[in-house]
Amino acid sequence: MRKIILRAVEDQKTHFEHCAPITGGQGLKEANIAFSVSHAFRSAGYFVYPEFRFNRGSIDAVFIRKDEAVIFECKQLYPRSISSIAEQTERMKLFANQTQLSKHGFKTPVRKPKLLWVCDTWEPELKNWWLGRGEKGKSNWPFNEWTRGKAEFPSFGDDWNPYSWLWAYKQLG
């Protein structure tokens, strides 16, 4: 999984070499993350199902390959998004079962479910929280026994330094 995530990071860095869309209200958004991560999974041989319907809403994407299902969410990490990430993680766990996949017509009955989060942030304190090093919001930290990491991007200026992607993944069952 780490290799695919790092491929998405490198893809995003290449895009940023051409243009860093950080002006006005159309700056970096979750769609940038979702696109690069989905492209990396597709390149690794997964089928990609974006905005996968679930429980009166959706999961950002589900990636399927052979007997594996990766349930993917992404978000911009701000102090106000911490509780949402904890809630969405619990929701992802509810989705990650054979019953949900069979409801949508998937033919292979046994899947190894994995959960994957990728977030971006500019705030060092939140990077530490994500990696389990900070005290801020520790009660909402959903990543016990998850593999976590980060990737730093080139500076986009004083307000955007350092920009990072953070990820966490876990195999269930």
TIRO-2110 file (N, C-alpha, C; in Angstrom, 1 decimal):
// TIRO-2110
0.8, -1.2, 0.0, N, 1, A
0.0, 0.0, 0.0, CA, 1, A
0.9, 1.3, 0.0, C, 1, A
1.9, 1.2, 0.8, N, 2, A
2.8, 2.4, 0.9, CA, 2, A
3.4, 2.8, -0.5, C, 2, A
3.8, 1.8, -1.3, N, 3, A
4.3, 2.0, -2.6, CA, 3, A
3.3, 2.8, -3.5, C, 3, A
2.1, 2.4, -3.4, N, 4, A
1.0, 3.0, -4.2, CA, 4, A
0.8, 4.5, -3.7, C, 4, A
0.8, 4.7, -2.4, N, 5, A
0.6, 6.0, -1.9, CA, 5, A
1.8, 6.9, -2.3, C, 5, A
3.0, 6.4, -2.3, N, 6, A
4.2, 7.2, -2.7, CA, 6, A
4.1, 7.5, -4.2, C, 6, A
3.6, 6.6, -4.9, N, 7, A
3.4, 6.9, -6.4, CA, 7, A
2.5, 8.1, -6.6, C, 7, A
1.4, 8.1, -5.8, N, 8, A
0.4, 9.2, -5.8, CA, 8, A
1.1, 10.5, -5.4, C, 8, A
1.9, 10.5, -4.4, N, 9, A
2.7, 11.7, -4.0, CA, 9, A
3.5, 12.2, -5.1, C, 9, A
4.3, 11.3, -5.7, N, 10, A
5.2, 11.7, -6.8, CA, 10, A
4.4, 12.3, -8.0, C, 10, A
3.3, 11.7, -8.3, N, 11, A
2.4, 12.2, -9.3, CA, 11, A
1.9, 13.6, -9.0, C, 11, A
1.5, 13.8, -7.8, N, 12, A
1.1, 15.2, -7.3, CA, 12, A
2.2, 16.2, -7.4, C, 12, A
3.4, 15.7, -7.0, N, 13, A
4.6, 16.6, -7.0, CA, 13, A
4.9, 17.0, -8.5, C, 13, A
4.7, 16.1, -9.4, N, 14, A
5.0, 16.4, -10.8, CA, 14, A
3.9, 17.4, -11.3, C, 14, A
2.7, 17.2, -10.9, N, 15, A
1.7, 18.2, -11.3, CA, 15, A
2.0, 19.6, -10.7, C, 15, A
2.5, 19.7, -9.5, N, 16, A
2.9, 20.9, -8.9, CA, 16, A
4.1, 21.6, -9.6, C, 16, A
4.9, 20.8, -10.2, N, 17, A
6.0, 21.4, -11.0, CA, 17, A
5.5, 22.3, -12.1, C, 17, A
4.3, 21.9, -12.6, N, 18, A
3.7, 22.7, -13.7, CA, 18, A
2.8, 23.8, -13.2, C, 18, A
2.1, 23.6, -12.1, N, 19, A
1.3, 24.6, -11.6, CA, 19, A
0.8, 24.2, -10.2, C, 19, A
0.9, 25.1, -9.3, N, 20, A
0.4, 24.9, -7.9, CA, 20, A
-0.9, 25.7, -7.8, C, 20, A
-2.1, 25.1, -7.9, N, 21, A
-3.3, 25.9, -7.9, CA, 21, A
-3.7, 26.4, -6.5, C, 21, A
-3.1, 27.4, -6.0, N, 22, A
-3.3, 27.9, -4.7, CA, 22, A
-3.9, 29.3, -4.6, C, 22, A
-4.4, 29.8, -5.6, N, 23, A
-4.9, 31.1, -5.6, CA, 23, A
-6.4, 31.1, -5.4, C, 23, A
-6.9, 32.1, -4.6, N, 24, A
-8.3, 32.3, -4.3, CA, 24, A
-9.0, 31.1, -3.7, C, 24, A
-10.3, 31.0, -3.9, N, 25, A
-11.1, 29.9, -3.3, CA, 25, A
-10.9, 28.6, -4.0, C, 25, A
-10.2, 28.5, -5.1, N, 26, A
-10.0, 27.3, -5.8, CA, 26, A
-8.6, 26.6, -5.6, C, 26, A
-8.1, 26.8, -4.4, N, 27, A
-6.8, 26.3, -4.1, CA, 27, A
-6.8, 24.8, -4.0, C, 27, A
-5.9, 24.2, -3.3, N, 28, A
-5.8, 22.7, -3.2, CA, 28, A
-7.0, 22.2, -2.5, C, 28, A
-7.6, 21.2, -3.0, N, 29, A
-8.8, 20.6, -2.5, CA, 29, A
-8.7, 19.1, -2.4, C, 29, A
-9.7, 18.5, -1.8, N, 30, A
-9.7, 17.0, -1.6, CA, 30, A
-9.7, 16.4, -3.0, C, 30, A
-10.3, 17.0, -4.0, N, 31, A
-10.3, 16.4, -5.3, CA, 31, A
-8.9, 16.1, -5.9, C, 31, A
-7.9, 17.0, -5.5, N, 32, A
-6.6, 16.8, -6.0, CA, 32, A
-6.0, 15.5, -5.4, C, 32, A
-6.3, 15.3, -4.1, N, 33, A
-5.8, 14.1, -3.5, CA, 33, A
-6.5, 12.9, -4.1, C, 33, A
-7.8, 12.9, -4.2, N, 34, A
-8.6, 11.8, -4.7, CA, 34, A
-8.2, 11.4, -6.1, C, 34, A
-7.9, 12.4, -6.9, N, 35, A
-7.5, 12.1, -8.3, CA, 35, A
-6.2, 11.4, -8.3, C, 35, A
-5.2, 11.9, -7.6, N, 36, A
-3.8, 11.3, -7.7, CA, 36, A
-3.8, 9.9, -7.0, C, 36, A
-4.5, 9.7, -5.9, N, 37, A
-4.6, 8.4, -5.3, CA, 37, A
-5.3, 7.4, -6.2, C, 37, A
-6.4, 7.8, -6.7, N, 38, A
-7.2, 6.9, -7.6, CA, 38, A
-6.4, 6.5, -8.8, C, 38, A
-5.7, 7.5, -9.4, N, 39, A
-4.8, 7.2, -10.5, CA, 39, A
-3.7, 6.2, -10.2, C, 39, A
-3.1, 6.3, -9.0, N, 40, A
-2.0, 5.4, -8.6, CA, 40, A
-2.6, 4.0, -8.4, C, 40, A
-3.8, 3.9, -7.8, N, 41, A
-4.4, 2.6, -7.6, CA, 41, A
-4.8, 2.0, -8.9, C, 41, A
-5.3, 2.7, -9.8, N, 42, A
-5.7, 2.2, -11.1, CA, 42, A
-4.4, 1.7, -11.9, C, 42, A
-3.3, 2.5, -11.8, N, 43, A
-2.1, 2.1, -12.4, CA, 43, A
-1.5, 0.8, -11.8, C, 43, A
-1.9, 0.5, -10.5, N, 44, A
-1.4, -0.7, -9.9, CA, 44, A
-2.4, -1.9, -10.1, C, 44, A
-3.3, -1.7, -11.0, N, 45, A
-4.2, -2.8, -11.4, CA, 45, A
-5.5, -3.0, -10.6, C, 45, A
-5.9, -1.9, -9.9, N, 46, A
-7.1, -1.9, -9.1, CA, 46, A
-8.2, -1.4, -10.0, C, 46, A
-9.5, -1.8, -9.8, N, 47, A
-10.6, -1.1, -10.3, CA, 47, A
-11.0, 0.0, -9.3, C, 47, A
-11.3, 1.1, -9.9, N, 48, A
-11.6, 2.3, -9.0, CA, 48, A
-13.0, 2.7, -9.1, C, 48, A
-13.7, 2.8, -8.0, N, 49, A
-15.1, 3.2, -7.9, CA, 49, A
-15.2, 4.4, -7.0, C, 49, A
-15.1, 5.6, -7.7, N, 50, A
-15.2, 6.9, -6.9, CA, 50, A
-16.6, 7.2, -6.4, C, 50, A
-16.7, 7.9, -5.3, N, 51, A
-18.0, 8.3, -4.7, CA, 51, A
-18.9, 7.1, -4.6, C, 51, A
-18.4, 6.1, -3.9, N, 52, A
-19.2, 4.9, -3.8, CA, 52, A
-20.3, 5.0, -2.8, C, 52, A
-21.5, 4.8, -3.3, N, 53, A
-22.7, 5.0, -2.4, CA, 53, A
-22.7, 4.1, -1.2, C, 53, A
-23.0, 4.7, -0.1, N, 54, A
-23.1, 4.0, 1.2, CA, 54, A
-23.9, 4.8, 2.2, C, 54, A
-24.9, 4.2, 2.7, N, 55, A
-25.7, 4.7, 3.9, CA, 55, A
-26.0, 6.2, 3.8, C, 55, A
-26.8, 6.5, 2.8, N, 56, A
-27.3, 7.8, 2.5, CA, 56, A
-26.2, 8.8, 2.3, C, 56, A
-25.1, 8.4, 1.8, N, 57, A
-23.9, 9.2, 1.5, CA, 57, A
-23.0, 8.4, 0.6, C, 57, A
-21.7, 8.7, 0.7, N, 58, A
-20.8, 7.9, -0.1, CA, 58, A
-19.4, 7.8, 0.6, C, 58, A
-18.7, 6.9, 0.1, N, 59, A
-17.2, 6.7, 0.5, CA, 59, A
-16.5, 7.4, -0.6, C, 59, A
-15.4, 8.1, -0.4, N, 60, A
-14.7, 8.8, -1.4, CA, 60, A
-14.3, 7.9, -2.6, C, 60, A
-13.9, 6.7, -2.3, N, 61, A
-13.6, 5.7, -3.4, CA, 61, A
-13.4, 4.3, -2.7, C, 61, A
-13.7, 3.3, -3.6, N, 62, A
-13.4, 1.9, -3.2, CA, 62, A
-12.5, 1.4, -4.3, C, 62, A
-11.4, 0.8, -4.0, N, 63, A
-10.4, 0.2, -4.9, CA, 63, A
-10.5, -1.3, -4.7, C, 63, A
-10.7, -2.0, -5.9, N, 64, A
-10.9, -3.5, -5.8, CA, 64, A
-9.8, -4.1, -6.7, C, 64, A
-9.2, -5.1, -6.2, N, 65, A
-8.2, -6.0, -7.0, CA, 65, A
-8.3, -7.4, -6.4, C, 65, A
-8.6, -8.3, -7.2, N, 66, A
-8.6, -9.7, -6.9, CA, 66, A
-9.5, -9.9, -5.6, C, 66, A
-8.9, -10.3, -4.5, N, 67, A
-9.6, -10.5, -3.3, CA, 67, A
-9.4, -9.4, -2.2, C, 67, A
-9.1, -8.2, -2.7, N, 68, A
-8.8, -7.1, -1.9, CA, 68, A
-9.7, -5.9, -2.1, C, 68, A
-10.2, -5.3, -1.1, N, 69, A
-11.0, -4.1, -1.2, CA, 69, A
-10.4, -3.0, -0.3, C, 69, A
-10.1, -1.9, -0.9, N, 70, A
-9.5, -0.7, -0.1, CA, 70, A
-10.6, 0.3, 0.0, C, 70, A
-11.0, 0.7, 1.2, N, 71, A
-12.0, 1.7, 1.4, CA, 71, A
-11.2, 3.0, 1.7, C, 71, A
-11.4, 4.0, 0.8, N, 72, A
-10.6, 5.2, 0.8, CA, 72, A
-11.4, 6.5, 1.1, C, 72, A
-10.8, 7.3, 2.1, N, 73, A
-11.3, 8.6, 2.3, CA, 73, A
-10.2, 9.6, 2.3, C, 73, A
-10.5, 10.9, 1.9, N, 74, A
-9.5, 11.9, 2.0, CA, 74, A
-10.1, 13.2, 2.5, C, 74, A
-9.3, 14.0, 3.1, N, 75, A
-9.8, 15.2, 3.7, CA, 75, A
-8.7, 16.2, 3.9, C, 75, A
-9.0, 17.5, 3.9, N, 76, A
-8.1, 18.5, 4.3, CA, 76, A
-8.1, 18.5, 5.8, C, 76, A
-6.9, 18.4, 6.4, N, 77, A
-6.8, 18.3, 7.9, CA, 77, A
-6.6, 19.7, 8.5, C, 77, A
-7.7, 20.1, 9.2, N, 78, A
-7.7, 21.4, 9.9, CA, 78, A
-8.1, 21.0, 11.3, C, 78, A
-8.0, 21.9, 12.3, N, 79, A
-8.4, 21.5, 13.7, CA, 79, A
-9.9, 21.1, 13.7, C, 79, A
-10.7, 21.8, 12.9, N, 80, A
-12.2, 21.5, 12.9, CA, 80, A
-12.5, 20.2, 12.2, C, 80, A
-11.6, 19.6, 11.5, N, 81, A
-11.9, 18.3, 10.8, CA, 81, A
-11.5, 17.1, 11.6, C, 81, A
-10.9, 17.2, 12.8, N, 82, A
-10.4, 16.1, 13.6, CA, 82, A
-11.6, 15.2, 14.0, C, 82, A
-12.7, 15.8, 14.5, N, 83, A
-13.8, 15.0, 14.9, CA, 83, A
-14.5, 14.3, 13.7, C, 83, A
-14.5, 15.0, 12.6, N, 84, A
-15.1, 14.4, 11.3, CA, 84, A
-14.3, 13.2, 10.9, C, 84, A
-12.9, 13.3, 11.0, N, 85, A
-12.1, 12.1, 10.6, CA, 85, A
-12.4, 10.9, 11.5, C, 85, A
-12.5, 11.2, 12.8, N, 86, A
-12.8, 10.1, 13.7, CA, 86, A
-14.2, 9.4, 13.4, C, 86, A
-15.2, 10.3, 13.1, N, 87, A
-16.5, 9.7, 12.8, CA, 87, A
-16.5, 9.0, 11.4, C, 87, A
-15.8, 9.5, 10.4, N, 88, A
-15.7, 8.9, 9.1, CA, 88, A
-14.9, 7.6, 9.2, C, 88, A
-13.9, 7.5, 10.1, N, 89, A
-13.2, 6.2, 10.3, CA, 89, A
-14.1, 5.1, 10.8, C, 89, A
-15.0, 5.4, 11.7, N, 90, A
-16.0, 4.5, 12.2, CA, 90, A
-16.9, 4.1, 11.1, C, 90, A
-17.3, 5.0, 10.3, N, 91, A
-18.2, 4.7, 9.2, CA, 91, A
-17.5, 3.8, 8.1, C, 91, A
-16.2, 4.0, 7.9, N, 92, A
-15.5, 3.2, 7.0, CA, 92, A
-15.5, 1.8, 7.4, C, 92, A
-15.3, 1.6, 8.7, N, 93, A
-15.3, 0.2, 9.3, CA, 93, A
-16.6, -0.5, 9.1, C, 93, A
-17.7, 0.2, 9.1, N, 94, A
-19.0, -0.4, 8.9, CA, 94, A
-19.1, -0.8, 7.4, C, 94, A
-18.5, 0.0, 6.5, N, 95, A
-18.6, -0.4, 5.1, CA, 95, A
-17.8, -1.6, 4.8, C, 95, A
-16.6, -1.7, 5.4, N, 96, A
-15.6, -2.7, 5.1, CA, 96, A
-16.0, -4.1, 5.4, C, 96, A
-17.1, -4.6, 4.8, N, 97, A
-17.4, -6.0, 5.0, CA, 97, A
-18.0, -6.6, 3.8, C, 97, A
-18.1, -7.9, 3.7, N, 98, A
-18.5, -8.6, 2.5, CA, 98, A
-20.0, -8.2, 2.2, C, 98, A
-20.8, -8.0, 3.2, N, 99, A
-22.2, -7.7, 3.0, CA, 99, A
-22.4, -6.4, 2.2, C, 99, A
-21.6, -5.4, 2.5, N, 100, A
-21.8, -4.1, 1.7, CA, 100, A
-21.3, -4.3, 0.3, C, 100, A
-20.2, -5.1, 0.1, N, 101, A
-19.8, -5.3, -1.3, CA, 101, A
-20.7, -6.1, -2.1, C, 101, A
-21.3, -7.1, -1.5, N, 102, A
-22.2, -8.0, -2.2, CA, 102, A
-23.5, -7.3, -2.5, C, 102, A
-23.9, -6.3, -1.7, N, 103, A
-25.1, -5.5, -2.0, CA, 103, A
-25.0, -4.7, -3.3, C, 103, A
-23.7, -4.4, -3.7, N, 104, A
-23.5, -3.7, -4.9, CA, 104, A
-23.1, -4.6, -6.0, C, 104, A
-23.3, -5.9, -5.9, N, 105, A
-23.1, -6.8, -7.0, CA, 105, A
-21.7, -7.3, -7.3, C, 105, A
-20.8, -7.1, -6.3, N, 106, A
-19.4, -7.7, -6.5, CA, 106, A
-19.5, -9.2, -6.5, C, 106, A
-18.9, -9.8, -7.4, N, 107, A
-19.0, -11.3, -7.6, CA, 107, A
-18.1, -12.1, -6.7, C, 107, A
-16.9, -11.6, -6.4, N, 108, A
-16.0, -12.4, -5.6, CA, 108, A
-16.4, -12.3, -4.1, C, 108, A
-16.8, -13.4, -3.5, N, 109, A
-17.4, -13.3, -2.2, CA, 109, A
-16.4, -12.9, -1.0, C, 109, A
-15.1, -13.2, -1.1, N, 110, A
-14.2, -13.0, 0.0, CA, 110, A
-13.3, -11.8, -0.4, C, 110, A
-13.3, -10.8, 0.4, N, 111, A
-12.4, -9.6, 0.2, CA, 111, A
-11.6, -9.4, 1.5, C, 111, A
-10.4, -9.0, 1.3, N, 112, A
-9.5, -8.6, 2.4, CA, 112, A
-9.7, -7.1, 2.5, C, 112, A
-10.5, -6.6, 3.5, N, 113, A
-10.7, -5.1, 3.5, CA, 113, A
-9.6, -4.4, 4.2, C, 113, A
-9.3, -3.3, 3.6, N, 114, A
-8.3, -2.3, 4.1, CA, 114, A
-8.9, -1.0, 4.1, C, 114, A
-8.6, -0.2, 5.1, N, 115, A
-9.0, 1.2, 5.2, CA, 115, A
-7.8, 2.1, 4.9, C, 115, A
-8.1, 3.2, 4.2, N, 116, A
-7.0, 4.1, 3.8, CA, 116, A
-7.5, 5.5, 3.9, C, 116, A
-6.8, 6.3, 4.6, N, 117, A
-7.0, 7.8, 4.7, CA, 117, A
-5.8, 8.5, 4.1, C, 117, A
-6.0, 9.5, 3.3, N, 118, A
-5.0, 10.4, 2.9, CA, 118, A
-5.5, 11.9, 3.1, C, 118, A
-4.7, 12.7, 3.8, N, 119, A
-5.1, 14.0, 4.1, CA, 119, A
-4.0, 15.0, 3.8, C, 119, A
-4.3, 16.2, 3.6, N, 120, A
-3.2, 17.2, 3.4, CA, 120, A
-3.4, 18.3, 4.5, C, 120, A
-2.3, 18.9, 4.8, N, 121, A
-2.3, 20.0, 5.9, CA, 121, A
-1.0, 20.8, 5.7, C, 121, A
-1.1, 22.0, 6.3, N, 122, A
0.0, 22.9, 6.4, CA, 122, A
0.4, 23.1, 7.9, C, 122, A
-0.3, 22.5, 8.8, N, 123, A
-0.1, 22.8, 10.2, CA, 123, A
0.8, 21.7, 10.9, C, 123, A
2.0, 22.1, 11.4, N, 124, A
2.9, 21.1, 12.0, CA, 124, A
2.2, 20.4, 13.2, C, 124, A
1.4, 21.1, 14.0, N, 125, A
0.8, 20.5, 15.2, CA, 125, A
-0.2, 19.4, 14.8, C, 125, A
-0.9, 19.6, 13.6, N, 126, A
-1.8, 18.6, 13.1, CA, 126, A
-1.0, 17.4, 12.5, C, 126, A
0.1, 17.6, 11.9, N, 127, A
1.0, 16.5, 11.4, CA, 127, A
1.4, 15.6, 12.6, C, 127, A
1.8, 16.3, 13.7, N, 128, A
2.1, 15.5, 14.9, CA, 128, A
0.9, 14.7, 15.4, C, 128, A
-0.2, 15.3, 15.5, N, 129, A
-1.5, 14.6, 15.9, CA, 129, A
-1.7, 13.4, 15.0, C, 129, A
-1.6, 13.5, 13.7, N, 130, A
-1.8, 12.4, 12.8, CA, 130, A
-0.9, 11.3, 13.0, C, 130, A
0.4, 11.6, 13.3, N, 131, A
1.4, 10.6, 13.5, CA, 131, A
1.5, 10.1, 14.9, C, 131, A
0.6, 10.6, 15.8, N, 132, A
0.5, 10.0, 17.1, CA, 132, A
1.5, 10.6, 18.1, C, 132, A
2.0, 11.8, 17.7, N, 133, A
3.0, 12.4, 18.5, CA, 133, A
2.5, 13.6, 19.3, C, 133, A
1.4, 14.1, 19.0, N, 134, A
0.9, 15.3, 19.7, CA, 134, A
-0.2, 15.0, 20.7, C, 134, A
-0.4, 15.9, 21.5, N, 135, A
-1.5, 15.8, 22.5, CA, 135, A
-2.8, 16.4, 22.1, C, 135, A
-2.8, 17.3, 21.1, N, 136, A
-4.0, 18.0, 20.7, CA, 136, A
-5.0, 17.0, 20.2, C, 136, A
-6.2, 16.9, 20.7, N, 137, A
-7.3, 16.1, 20.2, CA, 137, A
-7.0, 14.6, 20.4, C, 137, A
-6.1, 14.2, 21.3, N, 138, A
-5.8, 12.8, 21.4, CA, 138, A
-7.0, 11.9, 21.6, C, 138, A
-8.0, 12.4, 22.3, N, 139, A
-9.2, 11.5, 22.5, CA, 139, A
-9.9, 11.2, 21.2, C, 139, A
-9.7, 12.0, 20.2, N, 140, A
-10.4, 11.7, 18.9, CA, 140, A
-9.5, 11.0, 17.9, C, 140, A
-8.3, 10.6, 18.3, N, 141, A
-7.3, 10.0, 17.4, CA, 141, A
-7.7, 8.6, 17.1, C, 141, A
-8.1, 8.3, 15.8, N, 142, A
-8.6, 7.0, 15.5, CA, 142, A
-7.6, 6.0, 14.9, C, 142, A
-6.3, 6.3, 15.0, N, 143, A
-5.3, 5.5, 14.3, CA, 143, A
-4.4, 4.5, 15.1, C, 143, A
-5.0, 4.0, 16.2, N, 144, A
-4.2, 2.9, 16.9, CA, 144, A
-4.1, 1.7, 16.0, C, 144, A
-2.9, 1.2, 16.0, N, 145, A
-2.6, 0.0, 15.2, CA, 145, A
-2.7, 0.2, 13.7, C, 145, A
-2.6, 1.5, 13.2, N, 146, A
-2.6, 1.8, 11.8, CA, 146, A
-1.2, 2.1, 11.4, C, 146, A
-0.8, 1.8, 10.1, N, 147, A
0.4, 2.3, 9.6, CA, 147, A
0.2, 3.7, 9.1, C, 147, A
1.1, 4.6, 9.6, N, 148, A
1.0, 6.0, 9.2, CA, 148, A
2.2, 6.6, 8.6, C, 148, A
2.1, 7.6, 7.8, N, 149, A
3.2, 8.3, 7.2, CA, 149, A
2.9, 9.7, 6.7, C, 149, A
3.9, 10.3, 6.2, N, 150, A
3.8, 11.7, 5.7, CA, 150, A
4.7, 11.9, 4.5, C, 150, A
4.4, 12.8, 3.7, N, 151, A
5.3, 13.2, 2.6, CA, 151, A
5.2, 14.8, 2.5, C, 151, A
6.4, 15.4, 2.5, N, 152, A
6.5, 16.8, 2.4, CA, 152, A
6.6, 17.2, 0.9, C, 152, A
6.0, 18.4, 0.6, N, 153, A
6.0, 18.9, -0.7, CA, 153, A
6.9, 20.1, -0.7, C, 153, A
7.3, 20.6, -1.9, N, 154, A
8.1, 21.8, -2.0, CA, 154, A
7.2, 23.0, -1.4, C, 154, A
7.9, 24.0, -1.0, N, 155, A
7.2, 25.2, -0.4, CA, 155, A
6.4, 25.9, -1.5, C, 155, A
5.2, 26.4, -1.2, N, 156, A
4.5, 27.2, -2.1, CA, 156, A
4.4, 28.6, -1.7, C, 156, A
5.3, 29.0, -0.8, N, 157, A
5.3, 30.3, -0.3, CA, 157, A
5.2, 30.3, 1.2, C, 157, A
5.3, 31.4, 1.9, N, 158, A
5.3, 31.5, 3.3, CA, 158, A
4.0, 30.9, 4.0, C, 158, A
2.9, 31.2, 3.3, N, 159, A
1.6, 30.7, 3.9, CA, 159, A
1.4, 29.2, 3.7, C, 159, A
2.2, 28.6, 2.8, N, 160, A
1.9, 27.2, 2.4, CA, 160, A
3.1, 26.3, 2.7, C, 160, A
3.9, 26.7, 3.7, N, 161, A
5.1, 25.9, 4.0, CA, 161, A
5.1, 25.4, 5.4, C, 161, A
5.3, 24.2, 5.7, N, 162, A
5.4, 23.1, 4.7, CA, 162, A
4.1, 22.5, 4.4, C, 162, A
3.8, 22.2, 3.2, N, 163, A
2.6, 21.5, 2.8, CA, 163, A
2.9, 20.0, 2.8, C, 163, A
2.0, 19.2, 3.4, N, 164, A
2.3, 17.7, 3.5, CA, 164, A
1.0, 16.9, 3.2, C, 164, A
1.3, 15.7, 2.7, N, 165, A
0.2, 14.7, 2.7, CA, 165, A
0.5, 13.7, 3.8, C, 165, A
-0.6, 13.3, 4.5, N, 166, A
-0.5, 12.4, 5.6, CA, 166, A
-1.3, 11.2, 5.2, C, 166, A
-0.9, 10.0, 5.5, N, 167, A
-1.7, 8.8, 5.2, CA, 167, A
-1.7, 7.9, 6.4, C, 167, A
-2.8, 7.1, 6.4, N, 168, A
-2.9, 6.0, 7.5, CA, 168, A
-3.7, 4.9, 6.8, C, 168, A
-3.2, 3.6, 7.0, N, 169, A
-4.0, 2.5, 6.5, CA, 169, A
-3.9, 1.3, 7.5, C, 169, A
-4.9, 0.5, 7.3, N, 170, A
-5.0, -0.7, 8.2, CA, 170, A
-5.8, -1.8, 7.5, C, 170, A
-5.3, -3.0, 7.6, N, 171, A
-6.0, -4.2, 7.2, CA, 171, A
-6.9, -4.6, 8.3, C, 171, A
-8.2, -4.9, 7.9, N, 172, A
-9.1, -5.4, 8.9, CA, 172, A
-9.2, -7.0, 8.8, C, 172, A
-9.7, -7.6, 9.9, N, 173, A
-10.0, -9.0, 9.9, CA, 173, A
-8.8, -9.8, 9.6, C, 173, A
END
